Amino acid sequence: MDRSAITELVERAIQRVLETERELLDRDVSERALSHHLARFLRDMMPDNYAVDVEYNRALDNPKRLQLPPRKALDNELRATTVFPDIIVHVRGTNEHNLLVLEVKKPGEDLPYDERKLRAFLKELHYEHAAHVILGHDRDSITRQIIWIDE
């Protein structure tokens, strides 16, 4: 699936969250709650062969690990770190059909560590697409943004 098609699906899922779950944004819930609903709407739009999972931590039968520094380590201390991506679209049980990985953030949150994580998903686990989804209140308005990450 090319970038324009996947962008359209993510945009439509975000729009559904805004239309049906606005109360969650107004209550300033955690990104996990928003991720759940975003994933639910993405699932409705994906071809049947793809699974949409939230915080799925498996690569085949093993914990999903990437070559990332632990958050409090120095940048040059790389080792395999267990990761829990906010949302992934993939075919379970194989690494041959890793379509999309999303990290959901609220406006104003730091992105550098998750950007590094998304780049590692592209490089190490061969996801086709990776992005930050920024969603939530930013002062008096709702922010909705997709920031695509390229390897």
Secondary structure, 3 states (H helix, E strand, C coil): CCHHHHHHHHHHHHHHHHHHCHHHHHCCCCHHHHHHHHHHHHHHHCCCCCEEEECCCEECCEECEEEECCCCCCCCCCEEEECCCCEEEECCCCCCCEEEEEEEECCCCCCHHHHHHHHHHHHHCCCCEEEEEEEEEECCEEEEEEEEECC
